[in-house]
Amino acid sequence: MKLVLVPTPIGNLEDITLRALRILKECDYILAEDTRECKKLLAHFSIDKHVQSYHQNNEHTVLKSTVDRIMTSEMVALATDAGTPAISDPGFLLVRECIKNGISIECLPGPTAFVPAIVISGLPCESFVYEGFLPHKKGRETRFKKIAASEYTTVLYESPHRLIKTLEQLIQFCGADRQCSVSRELSKKFEETVRGELHTVLAHFKEKEPRGEFVVVVAGA
């Protein structure tokens, strides 16, 4: 019995590995964050496999039954919509429970949005802090204070409709002249990275409506 975490492309389907495709073909079934998106990926590569829903809204309620089922299988794959499972996506709870139950776990290397974003930011990346998605309300101010005080480069994810607010709050806590880099639609046709001081990056996205998925990289104090 084995659980294999399978990273999926964050945009460009050519980024899936040959090993990931083999696992998706050979596993008993696939746990997917969004069964519709997963089936599109499988169809593109002509893979016919049963897909079971496992996402943020049901992972607590189906955790035990999912682990019980994995224990009766030879190999089960976990895939999220895009990127590596458990990185700002479902997966941590399942991995922890599989460890408790002696289930073998394997994670394939593959796409993760924050890696290319920090590498092309031009900001120091030998050490950095990954914040993922910031909370919308409770604890949000505390996280901004932490980012402002950190000596390390900070990486966070943001949605298009919250990007402006996040950049404004970064200016509030870090200062308008803190260096940053904002990447969107990584690996896709309209990939874009805007670099500079926070106030200039904010001005860019106030003039150009934010679209796509964003990775924000902020210089350390």
C-alpha positions in Angstrom: 0.0 0.0 0.0 1.4 3.3 -1.1 0.3 7.0 -1.5 2.0 8.9 -4.2 1.8 12.7 -4.4 1.8 13.7 -8.0 2.5 17.3 -9.0 0.6 18.5 -12.0 1.4 21.4 -14.4 0.6 24.9 -13.1 -0.3 26.0 -16.7 1.8 24.4 -19.4 0.9 20.7 -19.8 4.4 20.0 -21.2 5.7 20.4 -17.6 4.3 17.1 -16.4 7.0 14.5 -16.0 7.2 11.1 -17.6 7.3 9.5 -14.2 4.1 11.4 -13.1 2.3 10.1 -16.2 3.4 6.5 -15.4 2.1 6.8 -11.9 -1.2 8.1 -13.0 -1.5 5.2 -15.4 -0.4 2.5 -13.0 -2.2 3.6 -9.8 -5.4 1.9 -8.6 -7.2 5.2 -8.5 -6.6 9.0 -8.2 -7.6 11.3 -5.4 -8.2 14.7 -7.0 -8.9 18.2 -5.6 -11.2 18.9 -8.6 -12.3 15.8 -10.4 -13.3 17.8 -13.5 -9.9 19.4 -13.9 -8.2 16.1 -13.2 -10.2 14.3 -15.9 -9.3 17.0 -18.4 -5.6 16.3 -17.7 -6.1 12.6 -17.9 -8.0 12.9 -21.2 -5.2 15.0 -22.7 -2.8 12.2 -22.0 -5.3 9.4 -22.9 -5.3 8.0 -19.4 -8.5 6.2 -18.2 -8.5 6.0 -14.4 -11.2 6.3 -11.7 -11.0 9.7 -9.9 -12.3 10.3 -6.4 -12.9 13.7 -4.9 -10.6 14.9 -2.1 -10.5 18.6 -1.5 -10.3 21.3 1.2 -14.1 21.2 1.9 -14.3 17.4 2.5 -10.9 16.3 3.6 -11.8 16.3 7.3 -15.0 14.2 6.8 -13.6 11.7 4.4 -10.1 11.4 5.9 -10.6 8.1 7.8 -12.5 6.4 5.0 -9.9 7.6 2.5 -7.1 6.1 4.6 -9.0 2.9 5.1 -9.4 2.6 1.3 -5.7 3.3 0.6 -4.8 0.5 3.0 -6.6 -2.0 0.8 -4.9 -0.7 -2.4 -1.5 -1.2 -3.9 -1.0 2.4 -5.0 -3.1 5.5 -4.9 -2.2 8.9 -6.4 -3.1 12.3 -5.0 -3.2 15.2 -7.4 -4.4 18.8 -7.0 -5.6 21.2 -9.7 -2.1 22.6 -10.3 1.3 22.2 -8.5 2.4 20.0 -5.7 -0.1 18.5 -3.3 0.0 20.0 0.3 1.7 23.2 -0.9 -1.3 25.6 -0.3 -3.5 22.7 -1.4 -5.0 19.7 0.3 -2.6 16.9 1.3 -1.0 17.6 4.7 -3.8 15.9 6.7 -3.8 12.8 4.5 0.0 12.5 4.6 0.0 12.8 8.4 -2.7 10.1 8.7 -1.0 7.8 6.3 2.2 8.1 8.4 0.2 7.2 11.5 -1.1 4.1 9.7 2.2 2.9 8.4 1.3 3.6 4.7 4.3 4.2 2.5 4.4 7.8 1.0 6.2 9.0 -2.0 6.2 12.6 -3.5 7.3 13.1 -7.0 9.3 16.3 -7.9 7.5 18.7 -10.2 5.8 22.0 -10.7 5.4 24.5 -7.8 4.6 28.1 -8.6 6.8 29.8 -5.9 10.0 28.2 -7.1 10.2 29.9 -10.6 8.7 33.1 -9.1 11.5 33.6 -6.6 14.3 32.5 -8.9 13.3 35.1 -11.6 12.6 37.8 -9.0 16.2 38.9 -8.7 15.8 38.9 -5.0 18.0 36.8 -2.6 16.7 33.2 -2.6 19.4 31.3 -0.7 17.1 31.6 2.3 13.4 32.6 2.1 10.1 32.4 3.9 7.1 30.8 2.2 3.8 32.3 3.5 1.3 30.8 0.9 -2.1 32.5 1.0 -2.5 35.1 3.7 -5.6 34.9 5.9 -8.3 37.3 4.8 -9.2 38.6 8.3 -8.0 37.0 11.6 -4.2 37.1 11.8 -3.7 39.0 8.6 -2.1 42.1 10.3 0.2 39.8 12.3 1.5 38.2 9.1 2.2 41.5 7.5 4.2 42.6 10.6 6.2 39.4 10.4 6.9 40.0 6.7 8.0 43.6 7.3 10.4 42.5 10.1 11.9 39.5 8.4 15.4 39.6 7.1 14.6 37.0 4.5 12.8 37.2 1.2 9.1 36.3 1.6 7.0 34.6 -1.0 3.2 34.5 -0.9 0.3 33.6 -3.2 -2.5 36.0 -4.1 -5.7 36.0 -6.2 -6.4 38.7 -8.8 -9.2 40.4 -6.9 -7.1 40.7 -3.7 -3.7 41.7 -5.2 -4.2 45.5 -5.0 -5.3 45.3 -1.4 -2.3 43.1 -0.5 0.2 45.4 -2.2 -1.3 48.4 -0.4 -1.0 46.6 2.9 2.6 45.6 2.1 3.4 49.3 1.5 1.6 50.1 4.8 3.8 47.7 6.8 7.0 47.5 4.8 7.3 50.9 3.2 6.7 52.0 -0.3 10.3 51.6 -1.4 10.7 47.9 -0.4 11.7 45.9 -3.4 9.3 43.2 -4.7 8.5 41.1 -7.7 5.1 40.0 -8.8 4.7 37.1 -11.3 1.4 36.0 -12.9 0.4 33.1 -15.1 3.7 31.3 -14.7 4.4 28.9 -17.5 1.4 30.1 -19.5 1.1 32.1 -22.7 0.6 35.5 -21.0 3.3 35.0 -18.2 4.4 38.3 -16.8 6.8 39.4 -14.0 6.8 43.0 -12.7 9.8 44.0 -10.6 10.6 47.2 -8.6 9.7 49.1 -5.5 6.3 48.2 -4.0 4.7 51.6 -5.0 5.8 51.2 -8.7 4.4 47.6 -8.9 1.2 48.7 -7.3 0.8 51.6 -9.8 1.4 49.0 -12.6 -1.5 46.8 -11.5 -3.8 49.7 -10.7 -3.4 50.7 -14.3 -3.5 47.2 -15.7 -6.3 45.1 -14.2 -4.8 42.0 -12.4 -5.7 38.8 -14.1 -4.5 35.2 -13.5 -2.9 33.7 -10.5 -0.2 35.7 -8.7 3.0 35.0 -6.8 4.3 38.0 -4.8 8.0 38.0 -3.7 9.0 40.7 -1.2 12.6 41.6 -0.2 13.8 41.2 3.4 14.1 44.1 5.7 
